[in-house]
Amino acid sequence: MKKLIKISSVLAIIAGIIMVIGGIWGIVFTYKNVARENITTTDDASIPSVPVRGPLTLKAQADIIRVHTLKITDGKTFSEMPRQIAKLDSVGNPVLDENGKSVMVPNTARDIWITATTLTTALNLGIVTYAFFGFILFFGFILIWIGIVYCVLSKRD
């Protein structure tokens, strides 16, 4: 039984060390990839005018992108906007075709939503990545602790 506990302690410590190294690597990898994009939060973000690096600034930037997008689209989300809208002339009147019907054009506000969704998804993925590697790091420390406890128990009579 002592041999099994000793082997288990060594395996737990090795697995814990690997997880700690992996967790640190993942956090550094995420940080470097976010930093190289040179994003700075806007003045009206919840964390204003700072470089986006960690989970809090990633969230602040993602949130303010949504706020700005809603302002541009008069509070409508992608699914609430029509695919096409009437083409307007220089004074704001609908352009009519030869049959007297409005000429329809793609709704460019929906394109803004696609871009905003892409950006916020990337920012939110960074948050999830930080959390994932933080959990890996945490569980690595727990495994190391369990390995140490097993080691101490294996030395008891």
C-alpha positions as a printed NumPy array, in Angstrom:
array([[  0.   ,   0.   ,   0.   ],
       [  2.861,   2.369,   0.827],
       [  4.371,   1.754,  -2.599],
       [  1.073,   2.622,  -4.311],
       [  0.786,   5.85 ,  -2.303],
       [  4.407,   6.759,  -3.094],
       [  3.894,   6.12 ,  -6.841],
       [  0.629,   8.086,  -6.729],
       [  2.375,  10.991,  -5.031],
       [  5.102,  11.116,  -7.684],
       [  2.548,  10.908, -10.517],
       [  0.371,  13.62 ,  -8.957],
       [  3.359,  15.934,  -8.517],
       [  4.54 ,  15.335, -12.104],
       [  1.032,  15.896, -13.49 ],
       [  0.691,  19.02 , -11.334],
       [  3.989,  20.441, -12.565],
       [  2.966,  19.794, -16.177],
       [ -0.377,  21.512, -15.577],
       [  1.274,  24.504, -13.881],
       [  3.705,  24.869, -16.803],
       [  0.827,  24.521, -19.276],
       [ -1.295,  27.037, -17.401],
       [  1.503,  29.592, -17.274],
       [  2.295,  29.012, -20.95 ],
       [ -1.372,  29.499, -21.911],
       [ -1.722,  32.72 , -19.941],
       [  1.5  ,  34.131, -21.432],
       [  0.458,  32.984, -24.932],
       [ -2.931,  34.68 , -24.589],
       [ -1.393,  37.856, -23.174],
       [  1.14 ,  38.126, -26.01 ],
       [ -1.463,  37.52 , -28.711],
       [ -3.825,  40.103, -27.254],
       [ -1.011,  42.633, -26.738],
       [  0.248,  42.412, -30.325],
       [ -3.113,  43.702, -31.58 ],
       [ -2.41 ,  47.088, -29.919],
       [ -6.012,  47.617, -28.817],
       [ -6.769,  50.465, -26.43 ],
       [-10.125,  50.821, -24.717],
       [-12.142,  53.861, -25.728],
       [-12.619,  56.875, -23.473],
       [-16.192,  55.827, -22.7  ],
       [-15.371,  52.212, -21.798],
       [-15.789,  50.966, -18.223],
       [-11.974,  50.893, -18.047],
       [-11.126,  53.93 , -20.215],
       [ -8.04 ,  54.582, -22.332],
       [ -5.864,  51.624, -21.329],
       [ -4.198,  48.931, -23.44 ],
       [ -6.289,  45.775, -23.729],
       [ -4.285,  42.948, -22.174],
       [ -6.133,  40.964, -19.513],
       [ -9.655,  39.65 , -18.988],
       [-11.016,  42.859, -17.461],
       [ -9.871,  45.089, -20.318],
       [-11.015,  42.476, -22.849],
       [-14.494,  42.623, -21.287],
       [-14.496,  46.417, -21.159],
       [-13.646,  46.61 , -24.867],
       [-16.2  ,  43.961, -25.878],
       [-18.932,  45.713, -23.89 ],
       [-18.234,  49.143, -25.377],
       [-18.195,  47.75 , -28.92 ],
       [-21.747,  46.506, -28.314],
       [-22.796,  49.885, -26.891],
       [-21.387,  51.715, -29.92 ],
       [-22.981,  49.265, -32.336],
       [-26.393,  49.688, -30.713],
       [-26.039,  53.473, -31.046],
       [-25.246,  53.153, -34.752],
       [-28.204,  50.82 , -35.365],
       [-30.734,  52.778, -33.288],
       [-30.81 ,  50.066, -30.635],
       [-31.526,  47.214, -33.023],
       [-29.636,  43.955, -33.103],
       [-28.769,  42.022, -36.262],
       [-31.908,  39.884, -36.115],
       [-34.154,  42.921, -35.612],
       [-33.045,  44.647, -38.818],
       [-34.342,  43.858, -42.293],
       [-31.92 ,  42.415, -44.839],
       [-32.803,  45.15 , -47.316],
       [-33.935,  48.735, -46.951],
       [-35.233,  51.325, -49.371],
       [-32.557,  53.295, -51.205],
       [-32.752,  56.999, -50.344],
       [-31.834,  60.008, -52.462],
       [-29.749,  62.945, -51.216],
       [-32.704,  64.534, -49.386],
       [-33.849,  61.285, -47.742],
       [-36.702,  60.313, -50.055],
       [-37.021,  56.712, -51.31 ],
       [-35.702,  56.1  , -54.824],
       [-38.408,  54.499, -56.965],
       [-38.028,  52.121, -59.894],
       [-39.985,  52.355, -63.164],
       [-42.959,  50.603, -61.522],
       [-43.094,  53.09 , -58.654],
       [-41.747,  50.65 , -56.086],
       [-38.895,  51.476, -53.755],
       [-35.465,  50.354, -54.926],
       [-34.148,  48.022, -52.233],
       [-30.476,  47.862, -51.215],
       [-28.607,  45.764, -48.638],
       [-28.894,  47.071, -45.084],
       [-25.312,  48.085, -44.254],
       [-26.176,  48.378, -40.564],
       [-26.35 ,  44.569, -40.526],
       [-22.767,  44.494, -41.836],
       [-21.751,  46.62 , -38.857],
       [-23.297,  43.978, -36.583],
       [-21.329,  41.211, -38.306],
       [-18.082,  43.119, -37.757],
       [-19.001,  43.938, -34.143],
       [-19.937,  40.315, -33.476],
       [-16.624,  39.137, -34.882],
       [-14.671,  41.559, -32.706],
       [-16.615,  40.881, -29.508],
       [-16.407,  37.124, -30.064],
       [-12.619,  37.346, -30.378],
       [-12.395,  39.49 , -27.239],
       [-14.699,  37.173, -25.287],
       [-12.707,  34.159, -26.453],
       [ -9.649,  35.801, -24.907],
       [-11.532,  36.03 , -21.598],
       [-12.491,  32.355, -21.795],
       [ -8.897,  31.434, -22.624],
       [ -7.587,  33.283, -19.573],
       [-10.172,  31.518, -17.406],
       [ -9.384,  28.097, -18.879],
       [ -5.651,  28.402, -18.342],
       [ -6.243,  29.881, -14.889],
       [ -8.201,  26.74 , -13.98 ],
       [ -5.435,  24.551, -15.426],
       [ -2.916,  26.424, -13.263],
       [ -5.153,  26.1  , -10.19 ],
       [ -5.667,  22.358, -10.692],
       [ -1.939,  21.936, -11.239],
       [ -1.263,  23.443,  -7.814],
       [ -3.942,  21.194,  -6.295],
       [ -2.303,  18.114,  -7.842],
       [  1.088,  19.153,  -6.508],
       [ -0.467,  19.582,  -3.059],
       [ -2.15 ,  16.155,  -3.286],
       [  1.18 ,  14.643,  -4.335],
       [  2.905,  16.182,  -1.323],
       [  0.169,  14.897,   1.001],
       [  0.478,  11.381,  -0.488],
       [  4.241,  11.573,  -0.069],
       [  3.877,  12.462,   3.604],
       [  1.308,   9.683,   4.08 ],
       [  3.572,   7.14 ,   2.414],
       [  6.245,   7.845,   5.037],
       [  3.927,   7.13 ,   7.969],
       [  4.104,   3.8  ,   9.697]])
